[in-house]
Amino acid sequence: MKLVGIVGSNAAFSYNRLLLQFIKRHFAKNFHLEILEIDQVPMFDASFDQTDHPAIQLLNKEILEADGVIIATPEHIHTIPPALKATVEWLSFKITPFIHKPVYAIGASHLEQGTSRAQIHMDQILESPRVDAYVFPGNEFLLGRAKEKFDSEGNITDPKTIAHLEKCMAKFIRYVNLINHLENIPETTIE
């Protein structure tokens, strides 16, 4: 199984990047995770079409080829960062790789509550017209106090956090398999 992990920050250092890198290593036997960056994606401007920008085209290609997507978002002022919002806007403007794609929003934050508000907003954005992703319901993974949860090698140090992540990822893998199975069943017409 191939999954895409999108780092929801354009910052040089991000706990969400560390989280995706940990997932890639920890679950290497369960799936392949391709980690993608958004730091080169231009801000969205519908009057200046940049759909052909290499960063946007790479994201589009990788998402289309993936079985599912994990978006690791920070929380900035109770929502997702502008760079992540711009990325999703480009990927729903003239190209639409998220349509019917299983997507899981997770996140890491300095604050205790993790990225609870940002994840709610991310899910709402992913369900909007022209994005139309299959958002993985429930099973929130909110990594609060991220600075205390990683060691110097980028490993999560708290066993309870790892156990919760393992439970969430196992459910997401089942969800991805279910959605992809349903999407491959021929449509029936109702008369």
C-alpha positions as CSV (number, residue, x, y, z in Angstrom):
1,M,0.0,0.0,0.0
2,K,1.2,3.5,-0.9
3,L,0.3,6.5,1.2
4,V,1.3,10.1,0.8
5,G,2.1,12.2,3.8
6,I,1.8,16.0,3.4
7,V,3.7,18.2,5.8
8,G,1.2,20.9,6.5
9,S,3.8,23.6,7.2
10,N,6.2,25.5,5.0
11,A,8.5,26.1,8.0
12,A,12.1,24.8,7.9
13,F,11.5,23.0,11.2
14,S,8.2,21.3,11.9
15,Y,7.0,18.8,14.5
16,N,4.5,17.6,11.9
17,R,7.4,16.7,9.6
18,L,8.9,14.8,12.5
19,L,5.6,13.0,13.0
20,L,5.4,11.9,9.4
21,Q,9.0,10.8,9.4
22,F,8.3,8.7,12.5
23,I,5.2,7.2,10.9
24,K,7.3,6.3,7.8
25,R,9.9,4.5,9.9
26,H,7.6,2.9,12.5
27,F,5.1,1.6,9.9
28,A,7.5,0.7,7.1
29,K,6.3,-3.0,7.2
30,N,2.7,-2.0,6.9
31,F,2.8,0.6,4.0
32,H,5.1,2.9,2.0
33,L,4.8,6.6,3.0
34,E,6.0,9.2,0.5
35,I,6.4,12.5,2.4
36,L,5.7,15.6,0.4
37,E,6.5,19.3,1.3
38,I,4.4,22.4,0.5
39,D,7.1,25.0,1.0
40,Q,7.4,25.6,-2.8
41,V,3.7,25.9,-3.4
42,P,2.7,29.5,-4.3
43,M,-0.1,31.2,-2.5
44,F,-3.4,30.6,-4.2
45,D,-4.6,33.3,-6.6
46,A,-7.4,32.4,-9.0
47,S,-6.5,35.3,-11.3
48,F,-3.0,34.0,-11.8
49,D,-3.2,30.3,-12.7
50,Q,-0.1,28.4,-11.5
51,T,-1.6,25.0,-11.8
52,D,1.4,23.9,-13.9
53,H,3.8,24.9,-11.1
54,P,6.2,21.9,-10.5
55,A,5.4,21.7,-6.8
56,I,1.6,21.6,-7.5
57,Q,2.0,19.0,-10.3
58,L,4.2,16.8,-8.0
59,L,1.6,16.8,-5.3
60,N,-1.2,16.1,-7.8
61,K,0.7,13.2,-9.3
62,E,1.6,11.6,-6.0
63,I,-1.9,12.0,-4.5
64,L,-3.5,10.5,-7.6
65,E,-1.1,7.5,-7.4
66,A,-1.6,6.9,-3.7
67,D,-4.1,4.7,-2.0
68,G,-4.6,7.3,0.8
69,V,-3.3,10.5,2.2
70,I,-2.2,11.7,5.7
71,I,-2.0,15.4,6.2
72,A,-0.1,16.5,9.3
73,T,-1.2,20.0,10.1
74,P,0.1,22.5,12.7
75,E,-2.5,24.8,14.3
76,H,-2.0,28.5,13.8
77,I,-4.5,30.9,15.4
78,H,-7.0,28.0,15.8
79,T,-6.9,26.8,12.2
80,I,-4.6,25.4,9.5
81,P,-1.6,27.4,8.2
82,P,-2.2,29.6,5.1
83,A,0.4,27.6,3.1
84,L,-1.7,24.4,3.6
85,K,-4.9,26.1,2.7
86,A,-3.3,27.5,-0.5
87,T,-2.1,24.0,-1.3
88,V,-5.6,22.5,-1.0
89,E,-7.0,25.4,-3.0
90,W,-4.6,24.7,-5.9
91,L,-5.5,21.0,-5.7
92,S,-9.2,21.8,-6.2
93,F,-9.0,24.6,-8.7
94,K,-8.3,22.9,-12.1
95,I,-7.0,19.6,-10.8
96,T,-8.8,17.5,-8.3
97,P,-6.6,14.7,-6.9
98,F,-8.4,14.5,-3.6
99,I,-11.8,13.4,-5.1
100,H,-12.8,10.1,-3.5
101,K,-9.4,9.7,-1.9
102,P,-9.2,8.5,1.8
103,V,-7.6,11.3,3.8
104,Y,-6.6,11.4,7.5
105,A,-5.8,14.7,9.2
106,I,-3.5,14.5,12.1
107,G,-1.2,17.0,13.8
108,A,1.4,18.0,16.3
109,S,1.5,21.2,18.3
110,H,3.4,22.9,21.1
111,L,0.2,23.3,23.0
112,E,-1.6,20.8,25.2
113,Q,-4.7,20.4,23.1
114,G,-2.7,19.5,20.0
115,T,-4.2,20.5,16.7
116,S,-7.9,19.9,17.6
117,R,-9.3,23.0,15.9
118,A,-7.0,22.8,12.9
119,Q,-8.0,19.2,12.3
120,I,-11.7,20.1,12.4
121,H,-11.1,22.8,9.9
122,M,-9.0,20.5,7.7
123,D,-11.8,17.9,7.7
124,Q,-14.3,20.6,6.7
125,I,-12.1,21.8,3.9
126,L,-11.5,18.3,2.6
127,E,-15.2,17.6,2.4
128,S,-15.9,20.8,0.4
129,P,-17.0,20.8,-3.2
130,R,-14.1,20.0,-5.7
131,V,-12.0,18.6,-2.9
132,D,-14.5,15.8,-2.1
133,A,-12.1,13.6,-0.1
134,Y,-13.3,10.7,2.0
135,V,-12.3,12.1,5.4
136,F,-11.4,9.5,8.0
137,P,-13.9,10.0,10.8
138,G,-13.1,10.0,14.5
139,N,-9.8,8.5,15.7
140,E,-8.2,11.8,16.2
141,F,-4.5,11.8,16.7
142,L,-3.6,15.0,18.5
143,L,0.0,15.2,19.5
144,G,0.1,18.0,22.2
145,R,3.3,19.2,23.8
146,A,5.3,17.9,20.8
147,K,8.5,19.4,22.0
148,E,8.5,17.0,24.9
149,K,7.4,13.9,22.9
150,F,10.3,13.6,20.5
151,D,13.9,12.6,21.3
152,S,16.9,14.0,19.5
153,E,16.6,11.4,16.7
154,G,13.0,12.2,15.9
155,N,11.4,9.3,17.7
156,I,8.3,9.6,19.8
157,T,9.3,8.7,23.4
158,D,5.9,8.2,25.1
159,P,4.7,4.6,24.8
160,K,1.0,5.6,25.3
161,T,1.3,8.0,22.4
162,I,2.9,5.3,20.2
163,A,0.2,2.8,21.1
164,H,-2.6,5.3,20.3
165,L,-0.9,6.1,17.0
166,E,-0.6,2.4,16.2
167,K,-4.4,2.0,16.9
168,C,-5.3,5.0,14.7
169,M,-3.1,3.9,11.8
170,A,-4.4,0.4,11.9
171,K,-8.0,1.8,11.6
172,F,-6.9,4.2,8.8
173,I,-5.4,1.3,6.8
174,R,-8.7,-0.6,7.1
175,Y,-10.5,2.5,6.0
176,V,-8.3,3.0,3.0
177,N,-8.8,-0.6,2.0
178,L,-12.6,-0.3,2.4
179,I,-12.9,3.0,0.5
180,N,-10.7,1.7,-2.4
181,H,-12.7,-1.5,-2.5
182,L,-16.0,0.5,-2.7
183,E,-14.6,2.8,-5.3
184,N,-13.8,-0.2,-7.5
185,I,-17.3,-1.7,-7.4
186,P,-19.2,-0.9,-10.6
187,E,-21.9,1.7,-10.2
188,T,-25.5,0.7,-10.4
189,T,-28.3,2.9,-11.7
190,I,-31.5,3.4,-9.9
191,E,-34.6,3.7,-12.0
